[in-house]
Amino acid sequence: MPVKLIKYELYDLIKSKWLLGIFFFYLSVAYAFLDFGKDTTKAIISHSNLALITLPLFSLLLSTTYFYNNKNFISFVLTQPVKRLWLFLSIFISLSLSLIIGFLLGSFLPFYYLLGIDYTYIRVLLLNAFVIPIFTSLGILLALIEEDRLKGVGLALLVWLIFSALYDGLLLYIIILFSDYPIEKFVIFLTLLNPIDLIRLTTLMDTGLHEIIGFVGKWLLKYSDKLFMFSALLSSFYSLLFLSLGSLVFRKKDF
């Protein structure tokens, strides 16, 4: 039953053109960065920075709108002998999988066509993809908490704005405000709380640009060999955290 649900939901997502839109968006963006730029490293960094801004937005919007649009389908499935946990997981898996496929295929093909196989950008693409389950599970959680569609989408946009822009501004303000105090470890801790910042730092470390990160880069340089695995594990933890909260709300929600 879970496999059948995932197949149906994936087919529904492909039919809605979300997957094709994401695929062609990243295909054109990756090709443009590589074709117009002369430096491969800069192209990888630029593509990664754009992905870390757009992927959370796409994940939040797709998950919230899909949940609101399919409330009747969810209510119907719940009248059948289907466990709520399986239905919830099938929604999460199908949403995450469609975004991951669209992003990875669209981003990989131009790199492969123009550069061939390069393990640096493969690592960067895989790392960027870890953002998708985090914000997909968060988007589903927001849709479950907020009944009103307009408020739910607005809340998703606010969350995206906080993680992608406001958080860094607040972090910079803290650094300037307490510049006379030894707050390096505290700043690193705050940086690790934001999965977007964590993956961006790991990408810069992977491409050898740790100098531009400042003292955070110098500290992370000691652990550069294990940083990719650490980022993947911490991103997985955030995904499981939001997924667990969403599952708890979903099982108790009255449809």
DOSE-905977 format. One record per residue (C-alpha): residue in one letter; residue number from 1; z, x, y. Coordinates in Angstrom, 1 decimal, padded with zeros to 4 digits. Layout:
% residues N
ATOM   residu   num        Z        X        Y
ATOM        a   NUM        Z        X        Y
...
***
This chain:
% residues 255
ATOM   residu   num        Z        X        Y
ATOM        m     1    000.0    000.0    000.0
ATOM        p     2    000.8    002.7    002.6
ATOM        v     3   -002.6    004.4    001.9
ATOM        k     4   -004.4    001.1    002.3
ATOM        l     5   -002.6    000.5    005.6
ATOM        i     6   -003.5    004.0    006.9
ATOM        k     7   -007.2    003.5    005.9
ATOM        y     8   -007.3    000.1    007.7
ATOM        e     9   -005.7    001.4    010.9
ATOM        l    10   -007.9    004.5    011.0
ATOM        y    11   -010.9    002.4    010.6
ATOM        d    12   -009.6    000.1    013.4
ATOM        l    13   -009.1    003.2    015.6
ATOM        i    14   -012.6    004.5    014.9
ATOM        k    15   -014.0    001.1    015.7
ATOM        s    16   -012.2    001.1    019.0
ATOM        k    17   -014.1    004.3    020.1
ATOM        w    18   -010.8    006.2    020.8
ATOM        l    19   -011.6    008.9    018.3
ATOM        l    20   -015.2    009.3    019.5
ATOM        g    21   -014.1    009.4    023.1
ATOM        i    22   -011.5    012.1    022.5
ATOM        f    23   -013.9    014.1    020.3
ATOM        f    24   -016.7    014.2    023.0
ATOM        f    25   -014.2    014.9    025.8
ATOM        y    26   -012.8    018.1    024.2
ATOM        l    27   -016.3    019.0    022.9
ATOM        s    28   -017.7    019.0    026.4
ATOM        v    29   -014.7    020.7    028.0
ATOM        a    30   -014.6    023.5    025.4
ATOM        y    31   -018.3    024.1    025.8
ATOM        a    32   -018.0    024.2    029.6
ATOM        f    33   -015.2    026.7    029.6
ATOM        l    34   -017.0    029.0    027.2
ATOM        d    35   -020.5    028.6    028.7
ATOM        f    36   -019.5    029.0    032.4
ATOM        g    37   -016.7    031.5    031.9
ATOM        k    38   -017.4    035.1    031.0
ATOM        d    39   -013.9    035.9    029.6
ATOM        t    40   -013.1    034.4    026.2
ATOM        t    41   -009.3    034.8    026.7
ATOM        k    42   -009.4    032.9    030.0
ATOM        a    43   -011.5    030.2    028.4
ATOM        i    44   -008.9    029.8    025.6
ATOM        i    45   -006.0    029.7    028.1
ATOM        s    46   -007.8    027.2    030.4
ATOM        h    47   -008.7    025.0    027.4
ATOM        s    48   -005.1    025.1    026.2
ATOM        n    49   -003.7    024.3    029.6
ATOM        l    50   -006.0    021.3    029.9
ATOM        a    51   -005.1    020.2    026.4
ATOM        l    52   -001.4    020.4    027.1
ATOM        i    53   -001.9    018.1    030.0
ATOM        t    54   -004.3    015.5    028.5
ATOM        l    55   -003.0    015.4    024.9
ATOM        p    56    000.4    014.0    025.8
ATOM        l    57   -001.3    011.5    028.0
ATOM        f    58   -003.8    010.4    025.4
ATOM        s    59   -001.1    010.2    022.7
ATOM        l    60    001.3    008.1    024.8
ATOM        l    61   -001.4    005.7    026.0
ATOM        l    62   -003.1    005.3    022.6
ATOM        s    63    000.2    004.7    020.8
ATOM        t    64    001.6    002.2    023.3
ATOM        t    65   -001.6    000.2    023.8
ATOM        y    66   -002.3    000.2    020.1
ATOM        f    67    001.1   -001.2    019.4
ATOM        y    68    000.9   -003.9    022.0
ATOM        n    69   -002.7   -004.9    020.9
ATOM        n    70   -001.7   -005.1    017.2
ATOM        k    71    001.6   -007.1    017.4
ATOM        n    72    000.0   -010.0    015.7
ATOM        f    73   -001.3   -007.8    012.9
ATOM        i    74    002.2   -006.2    012.5
ATOM        s    75    003.8   -009.6    012.4
ATOM        f    76    001.4   -010.7    009.7
ATOM        v    77    001.9   -007.6    007.6
ATOM        l    78    005.6   -008.0    007.7
ATOM        t    79    005.3   -011.4    006.1
ATOM        q    80    003.8   -009.6    003.0
ATOM        p    81    005.9   -007.7    000.5
ATOM        v    82    005.7   -004.4    002.6
ATOM        k    83    008.6   -002.3    003.5
ATOM        r    84    009.1   -001.9    007.3
ATOM        l    85    009.4    001.9    006.9
ATOM        w    86    006.0    002.2    005.2
ATOM        l    87    004.3    000.1    007.9
ATOM        f    88    005.9    002.1    010.7
ATOM        l    89    004.9    005.4    009.1
ATOM        s    90    001.4    004.2    008.5
ATOM        i    91    001.0    003.3    012.2
ATOM        f    92    002.4    006.7    013.2
ATOM        i    93    000.2    008.7    010.7
ATOM        s    94   -003.0    006.9    011.5
ATOM        l    95   -002.5    007.3    015.3
ATOM        s    96   -001.5    011.0    015.0
ATOM        l    97   -004.3    011.7    012.5
ATOM        s    98   -007.0    010.2    014.6
ATOM        l    99   -006.0    012.1    017.7
ATOM        i   100   -005.6    015.4    015.8
ATOM        i   101   -009.1    015.0    014.1
ATOM        g   102   -010.8    014.2    017.4
ATOM        f   103   -009.1    017.1    019.3
ATOM        l   104   -009.5    019.8    016.6
ATOM        l   105   -013.1    019.0    015.8
ATOM        g   106   -014.1    018.6    019.4
ATOM        s   107   -012.4    021.8    020.4
ATOM        f   108   -013.3    023.9    017.4
ATOM        l   109   -017.1    023.3    017.2
ATOM        p   110   -018.0    024.9    020.6
ATOM        f   111   -015.8    027.9    019.9
ATOM        y   112   -017.3    028.3    016.5
ATOM        y   113   -020.9    027.9    017.7
ATOM        l   114   -020.5    030.4    020.6
ATOM        l   115   -017.9    032.9    019.2
ATOM        g   116   -017.7    032.4    015.4
ATOM        i   117   -014.4    032.6    013.7
ATOM        d   118   -011.6    033.9    015.9
ATOM        y   119   -008.0    033.5    014.6
ATOM        t   120   -006.5    033.6    018.1
ATOM        y   121   -008.1    030.3    019.2
ATOM        i   122   -007.5    028.8    015.8
ATOM        r   123   -003.8    029.4    016.2
ATOM        v   124   -003.9    028.1    019.8
ATOM        l   125   -005.7    024.9    018.7
ATOM        l   126   -003.3    024.3    015.9
ATOM        l   127   -000.3    024.9    018.1
ATOM        n   128   -001.7    022.5    020.8
ATOM        a   129   -002.1    019.8    018.0
ATOM        f   130    001.7    019.9    017.5
ATOM        v   131    002.0    018.0    020.8
ATOM        i   132    000.3    015.0    019.4
ATOM        p   133    002.9    013.8    016.8
ATOM        i   134    005.7    014.3    019.4
ATOM        f   135    004.2    012.0    022.1
ATOM        t   136    002.7    009.6    019.6
ATOM        s   137    006.1    008.9    018.1
ATOM        l   138    007.6    008.8    021.6
ATOM        g   139    004.9    006.3    022.7
ATOM        i   140    005.6    004.0    019.7
ATOM        l   141    009.4    004.2    020.6
ATOM        l   142    008.7    003.2    024.2
ATOM        a   143    006.5    000.3    023.1
ATOM        l   144    009.3   -000.9    020.7
ATOM        i   145    011.9   -000.7    023.4
ATOM        e   146    009.9   -002.4    026.2
ATOM        e   147    008.5   -005.8    025.3
ATOM        d   148    006.4   -006.2    028.5
ATOM        r   149    003.0   -004.4    028.1
ATOM        l   150    002.6   -003.5    031.8
ATOM        k   151    006.1   -002.0    032.0
ATOM        g   152    005.7   -000.2    028.7
ATOM        v   153    002.4    001.5    029.8
ATOM        g   154    004.0    002.3    033.1
ATOM        l   155    007.0    003.8    031.3
ATOM        a   156    004.7    005.9    029.2
ATOM        l   157    002.9    007.3    032.3
ATOM        l   158    006.3    008.1    033.8
ATOM        v   159    007.4    010.0    030.7
ATOM        w   160    004.1    011.9    030.8
ATOM        l   161    004.5    012.8    034.5
ATOM        i   162    008.1    014.0    033.8
ATOM        f   163    007.1    016.3    030.9
ATOM        s   164    003.8    017.6    032.4
ATOM        a   165    004.8    018.1    036.1
ATOM        l   166    008.3    017.1    037.3
ATOM        y   167    010.1    019.0    034.6
ATOM        d   168    008.6    022.3    035.7
ATOM        g   169    009.3    021.5    039.4
ATOM        l   170    012.9    020.8    038.6
ATOM        l   171    013.1    024.0    036.5
ATOM        l   172    011.7    026.0    039.4
ATOM        y   173    014.2    024.4    041.8
ATOM        i   174    017.1    025.4    039.6
ATOM        i   175    015.8    029.0    039.4
ATOM        i   176    015.6    029.2    043.2
ATOM        l   177    018.9    027.5    043.8
ATOM        f   178    020.8    029.7    041.4
ATOM        s   179    018.8    032.9    041.8
ATOM        d   180    022.0    034.9    042.6
ATOM        y   181    023.5    034.0    039.2
ATOM        p   182    022.7    035.2    035.7
ATOM        i   183    021.0    032.0    034.5
ATOM        e   184    018.2    033.6    032.3
ATOM        k   185    019.6    032.2    029.0
ATOM        f   186    020.1    028.8    030.6
ATOM        v   187    016.6    028.7    032.0
ATOM        i   188    015.2    029.7    028.6
ATOM        f   189    017.2    026.9    027.0
ATOM        l   190    015.8    024.4    029.5
ATOM        t   191    012.3    025.7    028.8
ATOM        l   192    012.7    025.1    025.1
ATOM        l   193    013.7    021.5    025.7
ATOM        n   194    010.2    020.7    026.9
ATOM        p   195    007.7    021.0    024.0
ATOM        i   196    004.8    021.4    026.4
ATOM        d   197    006.4    024.4    028.1
ATOM        l   198    007.3    025.9    024.7
ATOM        i   199    003.7    025.6    023.4
ATOM        r   200    002.3    026.9    026.6
ATOM        l   201    004.5    030.0    026.4
ATOM        t   202    003.6    030.6    022.8
ATOM        t   203   -000.1    030.4    023.7
ATOM        l   204    000.3    033.0    026.5
ATOM        m   205    002.2    035.2    024.1
ATOM        d   206   -000.6    034.8    021.5
ATOM        t   207   -003.3    035.8    023.9
ATOM        g   208   -001.3    038.8    025.2
ATOM        l   209   -000.5    037.4    028.7
ATOM        h   210    003.3    037.6    028.4
ATOM        e   211    003.5    039.6    031.7
ATOM        i   212    002.8    036.6    033.8
ATOM        i   213    005.7    034.6    032.4
ATOM        g   214    008.3    036.9    034.0
ATOM        f   215    011.7    037.4    032.4
ATOM        v   216    011.1    034.6    029.9
ATOM        g   217    008.1    036.4    028.6
ATOM        k   218    010.0    039.7    028.3
ATOM        w   219    012.7    038.0    026.3
ATOM        l   220    010.2    036.2    024.0
ATOM        l   221    008.3    039.4    023.5
ATOM        k   222    011.1    040.6    021.2
ATOM        y   223    010.4    037.6    018.9
ATOM        s   224    006.6    037.3    019.3
ATOM        d   225    006.0    037.7    015.6
ATOM        k   226    008.1    034.7    014.8
ATOM        l   227    007.4    032.7    017.9
ATOM        f   228    004.5    030.7    016.5
ATOM        m   229    006.6    029.5    013.5
ATOM        f   230    009.5    028.8    015.8
ATOM        s   231    007.3    026.6    018.1
ATOM        a   232    005.9    024.8    015.1
ATOM        l   233    009.3    024.1    013.7
ATOM        l   234    010.9    023.0    017.0
ATOM        s   235    007.9    020.7    017.7
ATOM        s   236    008.2    019.2    014.3
ATOM        f   237    011.9    018.7    015.0
ATOM        y   238    011.1    016.8    018.2
ATOM        s   239    008.5    014.7    016.3
ATOM        l   240    011.1    013.8    013.6
ATOM        l   241    013.7    013.0    016.2
ATOM        f   242    011.5    010.5    018.0
ATOM        l   243    010.1    009.2    014.7
ATOM        s   244    013.6    008.6    013.4
ATOM        l   245    014.7    006.7    016.5
ATOM        g   246    011.5    004.6    016.4
ATOM        s   247    012.0    003.9    012.7
ATOM        l   248    015.5    002.7    013.4
ATOM        v   249    014.4    000.4    016.2
ATOM        f   250    011.4   -000.9    014.2
ATOM        r   251    013.5   -001.8    011.2
ATOM        k   252    015.9   -003.8    013.4
ATOM        k   253    013.3   -005.4    015.7
ATOM        d   254    012.7   -009.1    015.4
ATOM        f   255    008.9   -009.8    015.5
***
